[in-house]
Amino acid sequence: MQIADPHSVTDRNARAEAAAAALDAWVREVVDWHFDPASGCPFWLEYAKKLGWEPRREITCFSDR
């Protein structure tokens, strides 16, 4: 039986992809929370009105920052 090398390129790539997916999900959750009329604070809701675009629709991942 061969034991997987935790330092292999394949393993590192898989962990990096999983971390990126988790980060993107967190970004969506935070943006949604701040800019949702039901949960957002007045500052962020007013800020969104001045942007001219909808943050919850436009920001979908970390690289959208």
Distance bins in CASP14 RR format, pairs under 12 A and 6 or more apart:
PFRMAT RR
TARGET T0000
AUTHOR 0000-0000-0000
RMODE 2
METHOD distances of the structure
MODEL  1
2 8 0 0 0 0 0 1 0 0 0 0 0
3 11 0 0 0 0 0 1 0 0 0 0 0
4 10 0 0 0 0 1 0 0 0 0 0 0
4 11 1 0 0 1 0 0 0 0 0 0 0
4 12 0 0 0 0 0 1 0 0 0 0 0
4 14 0 0 0 0 0 1 0 0 0 0 0
4 15 0 0 0 0 0 1 0 0 0 0 0
5 11 1 0 0 1 0 0 0 0 0 0 0
5 12 0 0 0 0 1 0 0 0 0 0 0
6 12 0 0 0 0 1 0 0 0 0 0 0
6 14 0 0 0 0 0 1 0 0 0 0 0
6 15 0 0 0 0 1 0 0 0 0 0 0
7 13 0 0 0 0 0 1 0 0 0 0 0
7 15 0 0 0 0 0 1 0 0 0 0 0
8 14 0 0 0 0 1 0 0 0 0 0 0
8 15 0 0 0 0 0 1 0 0 0 0 0
9 15 0 0 0 0 0 1 0 0 0 0 0
9 16 0 0 0 0 0 1 0 0 0 0 0
10 16 0 0 0 0 0 1 0 0 0 0 0
10 17 0 0 0 0 0 1 0 0 0 0 0
11 17 0 0 0 0 0 1 0 0 0 0 0
11 18 0 0 0 0 0 1 0 0 0 0 0
12 18 0 0 0 0 0 1 0 0 0 0 0
12 19 0 0 0 0 0 1 0 0 0 0 0
13 19 0 0 0 0 0 1 0 0 0 0 0
13 20 0 0 0 0 0 1 0 0 0 0 0
14 20 0 0 0 0 0 1 0 0 0 0 0
14 21 0 0 0 0 0 1 0 0 0 0 0
15 21 0 0 0 0 0 1 0 0 0 0 0
15 22 0 0 0 0 0 1 0 0 0 0 0
16 22 0 0 0 0 0 1 0 0 0 0 0
16 23 0 0 0 0 0 1 0 0 0 0 0
17 23 0 0 0 0 0 1 0 0 0 0 0
17 24 0 0 0 0 0 1 0 0 0 0 0
18 24 0 0 0 0 0 1 0 0 0 0 0
18 25 0 0 0 0 0 1 0 0 0 0 0
19 25 0 0 0 0 0 1 0 0 0 0 0
19 26 0 0 0 0 0 1 0 0 0 0 0
19 62 0 0 0 0 0 1 0 0 0 0 0
20 26 0 0 0 0 0 1 0 0 0 0 0
20 27 0 0 0 0 0 1 0 0 0 0 0
20 61 0 0 0 0 1 0 0 0 0 0 0
20 62 1 0 0 1 0 0 0 0 0 0 0
20 63 0 0 0 0 1 0 0 0 0 0 0
21 27 0 0 0 0 0 1 0 0 0 0 0
21 28 0 0 0 0 0 1 0 0 0 0 0
21 61 0 0 0 0 1 0 0 0 0 0 0
21 62 0 0 0 0 0 1 0 0 0 0 0
22 28 0 0 0 0 0 1 0 0 0 0 0
22 29 0 0 0 0 0 1 0 0 0 0 0
22 61 0 0 0 0 0 1 0 0 0 0 0
22 62 0 0 0 0 0 1 0 0 0 0 0
23 29 0 0 0 0 0 1 0 0 0 0 0
23 30 0 0 0 0 0 1 0 0 0 0 0
23 60 0 0 0 0 0 1 0 0 0 0 0
23 61 1 0 0 1 0 0 0 0 0 0 0
23 62 1 0 1 0 0 0 0 0 0 0 0
23 63 0 0 0 0 1 0 0 0 0 0 0
23 64 0 0 0 0 0 1 0 0 0 0 0
23 65 0 0 0 0 0 1 0 0 0 0 0
24 30 0 0 0 0 0 1 0 0 0 0 0
24 31 0 0 0 0 0 1 0 0 0 0 0
24 59 0 0 0 0 0 1 0 0 0 0 0
24 60 1 0 0 1 0 0 0 0 0 0 0
24 61 1 0 1 0 0 0 0 0 0 0 0
24 62 1 0 1 0 0 0 0 0 0 0 0
24 63 0 0 0 0 1 0 0 0 0 0 0
24 64 0 0 0 0 1 0 0 0 0 0 0
24 65 0 0 0 0 0 1 0 0 0 0 0
25 31 0 0 0 0 0 1 0 0 0 0 0
25 32 0 0 0 0 0 1 0 0 0 0 0
25 60 0 0 0 0 0 1 0 0 0 0 0
25 61 0 0 0 0 1 0 0 0 0 0 0
25 62 0 0 0 0 1 0 0 0 0 0 0
26 32 0 0 0 0 0 1 0 0 0 0 0
26 33 0 0 0 0 0 1 0 0 0 0 0
26 59 0 0 0 0 0 1 0 0 0 0 0
26 60 0 0 0 0 0 1 0 0 0 0 0
26 61 0 0 0 0 0 1 0 0 0 0 0
26 62 0 0 0 0 1 0 0 0 0 0 0
27 33 0 0 0 0 0 1 0 0 0 0 0
27 34 0 0 0 0 0 1 0 0 0 0 0
27 55 0 0 0 0 0 1 0 0 0 0 0
27 56 0 0 0 0 0 1 0 0 0 0 0
27 58 0 0 0 0 0 1 0 0 0 0 0
27 59 1 0 0 1 0 0 0 0 0 0 0
27 60 1 0 0 1 0 0 0 0 0 0 0
27 61 1 0 0 1 0 0 0 0 0 0 0
27 62 1 0 1 0 0 0 0 0 0 0 0
27 63 0 0 0 0 1 0 0 0 0 0 0
27 64 1 0 0 1 0 0 0 0 0 0 0
27 65 1 0 0 1 0 0 0 0 0 0 0
28 34 0 0 0 0 0 1 0 0 0 0 0
28 35 0 0 0 0 0 1 0 0 0 0 0
28 36 0 0 0 0 0 1 0 0 0 0 0
28 55 0 0 0 0 0 1 0 0 0 0 0
28 56 0 0 0 0 1 0 0 0 0 0 0
28 57 0 0 0 0 0 1 0 0 0 0 0
28 58 0 0 0 0 0 1 0 0 0 0 0
28 59 1 0 0 1 0 0 0 0 0 0 0
28 60 1 0 0 1 0 0 0 0 0 0 0
28 61 1 0 0 1 0 0 0 0 0 0 0
28 62 0 0 0 0 1 0 0 0 0 0 0
28 64 0 0 0 0 1 0 0 0 0 0 0
29 35 0 0 0 0 0 1 0 0 0 0 0
29 36 0 0 0 0 0 1 0 0 0 0 0
29 39 0 0 0 0 0 1 0 0 0 0 0
29 56 0 0 0 0 0 1 0 0 0 0 0
29 59 0 0 0 0 0 1 0 0 0 0 0
29 60 0 0 0 0 0 1 0 0 0 0 0
29 61 0 0 0 0 0 1 0 0 0 0 0
30 36 0 0 0 0 0 1 0 0 0 0 0
30 39 0 0 0 0 0 1 0 0 0 0 0
30 40 0 0 0 0 0 1 0 0 0 0 0
30 44 0 0 0 0 0 1 0 0 0 0 0
30 55 0 0 0 0 0 1 0 0 0 0 0
30 56 0 0 0 0 0 1 0 0 0 0 0
30 59 0 0 0 0 1 0 0 0 0 0 0
30 61 0 0 0 0 0 1 0 0 0 0 0
30 62 0 0 0 0 0 1 0 0 0 0 0
30 65 0 0 0 0 0 1 0 0 0 0 0
31 39 0 0 0 0 0 1 0 0 0 0 0
31 40 0 0 0 0 0 1 0 0 0 0 0
31 44 0 0 0 0 1 0 0 0 0 0 0
31 47 0 0 0 0 0 1 0 0 0 0 0
31 48 0 0 0 0 1 0 0 0 0 0 0
31 54 0 0 0 0 0 1 0 0 0 0 0
31 55 1 0 1 0 0 0 0 0 0 0 0
31 56 1 0 1 0 0 0 0 0 0 0 0
31 57 0 0 0 0 1 0 0 0 0 0 0
31 58 0 0 0 0 1 0 0 0 0 0 0
31 59 1 0 1 0 0 0 0 0 0 0 0
31 60 0 0 0 0 1 0 0 0 0 0 0
31 61 0 0 0 0 0 1 0 0 0 0 0
31 62 0 0 0 0 0 1 0 0 0 0 0
31 64 0 0 0 0 1 0 0 0 0 0 0
31 65 0 0 0 0 0 1 0 0 0 0 0
32 38 0 0 0 0 0 1 0 0 0 0 0
32 39 0 0 0 0 1 0 0 0 0 0 0
32 40 0 0 0 0 1 0 0 0 0 0 0
32 44 0 0 0 0 0 1 0 0 0 0 0
32 48 0 0 0 0 0 1 0 0 0 0 0
32 54 0 0 0 0 0 1 0 0 0 0 0
32 55 0 0 0 0 1 0 0 0 0 0 0
32 56 1 0 1 0 0 0 0 0 0 0 0
32 57 0 0 0 0 0 1 0 0 0 0 0
32 59 0 0 0 0 1 0 0 0 0 0 0
32 60 0 0 0 0 0 1 0 0 0 0 0
33 39 1 0 1 0 0 0 0 0 0 0 0
33 40 1 0 0 1 0 0 0 0 0 0 0
33 41 0 0 0 0 1 0 0 0 0 0 0
33 44 0 0 0 0 1 0 0 0 0 0 0
33 45 0 0 0 0 0 1 0 0 0 0 0
33 55 0 0 0 0 0 1 0 0 0 0 0
33 56 0 0 0 0 1 0 0 0 0 0 0
34 40 1 0 1 0 0 0 0 0 0 0 0
34 41 1 0 0 1 0 0 0 0 0 0 0
34 42 0 0 0 0 0 1 0 0 0 0 0
34 43 0 0 0 0 1 0 0 0 0 0 0
34 44 1 0 1 0 0 0 0 0 0 0 0
34 45 0 0 0 0 1 0 0 0 0 0 0
34 46 0 0 0 0 0 1 0 0 0 0 0
34 47 0 0 0 0 1 0 0 0 0 0 0
34 48 0 0 0 0 1 0 0 0 0 0 0
34 55 1 0 0 1 0 0 0 0 0 0 0
34 56 0 0 0 0 1 0 0 0 0 0 0
34 59 0 0 0 0 0 1 0 0 0 0 0
35 41 0 0 0 0 1 0 0 0 0 0 0
35 42 0 0 0 0 0 1 0 0 0 0 0
35 43 0 0 0 0 0 1 0 0 0 0 0
35 44 1 0 1 0 0 0 0 0 0 0 0
35 45 1 0 0 1 0 0 0 0 0 0 0
35 46 0 0 0 0 0 1 0 0 0 0 0
35 47 0 0 0 0 1 0 0 0 0 0 0
35 48 1 0 1 0 0 0 0 0 0 0 0
35 49 0 0 0 0 0 1 0 0 0 0 0
35 51 0 0 0 0 1 0 0 0 0 0 0
35 53 0 0 0 0 0 1 0 0 0 0 0
35 54 1 0 0 1 0 0 0 0 0 0 0
35 55 1 0 1 0 0 0 0 0 0 0 0
35 56 1 0 1 0 0 0 0 0 0 0 0
35 57 0 0 0 0 1 0 0 0 0 0 0
35 58 0 0 0 0 0 1 0 0 0 0 0
35 59 0 0 0 0 1 0 0 0 0 0 0
36 44 0 0 0 0 1 0 0 0 0 0 0
36 45 0 0 0 0 1 0 0 0 0 0 0
36 48 0 0 0 0 1 0 0 0 0 0 0
36 54 0 0 0 0 0 1 0 0 0 0 0
36 55 0 0 0 0 0 1 0 0 0 0 0
36 56 1 0 0 1 0 0 0 0 0 0 0
36 57 0 0 0 0 0 1 0 0 0 0 0
37 44 0 0 0 0 0 1 0 0 0 0 0
37 45 1 0 0 1 0 0 0 0 0 0 0
37 46 0 0 0 0 0 1 0 0 0 0 0
37 48 0 0 0 0 1 0 0 0 0 0 0
37 49 0 0 0 0 0 1 0 0 0 0 0
37 54 0 0 0 0 0 1 0 0 0 0 0
37 56 0 0 0 0 0 1 0 0 0 0 0
38 45 0 0 0 0 0 1 0 0 0 0 0
38 56 0 0 0 0 0 1 0 0 0 0 0
39 45 0 0 0 0 1 0 0 0 0 0 0
39 56 0 0 0 0 0 1 0 0 0 0 0
40 46 0 0 0 0 0 1 0 0 0 0 0
40 47 0 0 0 0 0 1 0 0 0 0 0
40 48 0 0 0 0 1 0 0 0 0 0 0
40 55 0 0 0 0 0 1 0 0 0 0 0
40 56 0 0 0 0 0 1 0 0 0 0 0
41 47 0 0 0 0 1 0 0 0 0 0 0
41 48 0 0 0 0 0 1 0 0 0 0 0
42 48 0 0 0 0 0 1 0 0 0 0 0
42 49 0 0 0 0 0 1 0 0 0 0 0
43 49 0 0 0 0 0 1 0 0 0 0 0
43 50 0 0 0 0 0 1 0 0 0 0 0
44 50 0 0 0 0 0 1 0 0 0 0 0
44 51 0 0 0 0 0 1 0 0 0 0 0
44 55 0 0 0 0 1 0 0 0 0 0 0
44 56 0 0 0 0 0 1 0 0 0 0 0
45 51 0 0 0 0 0 1 0 0 0 0 0
45 54 0 0 0 0 0 1 0 0 0 0 0
45 55 0 0 0 0 0 1 0 0 0 0 0
45 56 0 0 0 0 0 1 0 0 0 0 0
47 53 0 0 0 0 0 1 0 0 0 0 0
47 55 0 0 0 0 1 0 0 0 0 0 0
48 54 1 0 0 1 0 0 0 0 0 0 0
48 55 1 0 1 0 0 0 0 0 0 0 0
48 56 0 0 0 0 1 0 0 0 0 0 0
48 57 0 0 0 0 0 1 0 0 0 0 0
48 58 0 0 0 0 0 1 0 0 0 0 0
48 59 0 0 0 0 0 1 0 0 0 0 0
49 55 0 0 0 0 0 1 0 0 0 0 0
51 57 0 0 0 0 0 1 0 0 0 0 0
51 58 0 0 0 0 1 0 0 0 0 0 0
51 59 0 0 0 0 0 1 0 0 0 0 0
52 58 0 0 0 0 1 0 0 0 0 0 0
53 59 0 0 0 0 1 0 0 0 0 0 0
53 64 0 0 0 0 0 1 0 0 0 0 0
54 60 0 0 0 0 0 1 0 0 0 0 0
55 64 0 0 0 0 1 0 0 0 0 0 0
55 65 0 0 0 0 0 1 0 0 0 0 0
56 64 0 0 0 0 0 1 0 0 0 0 0
57 64 0 0 0 0 0 1 0 0 0 0 0
58 64 1 0 0 1 0 0 0 0 0 0 0
58 65 0 0 0 0 0 1 0 0 0 0 0
59 65 1 0 0 1 0 0 0 0 0 0 0
END
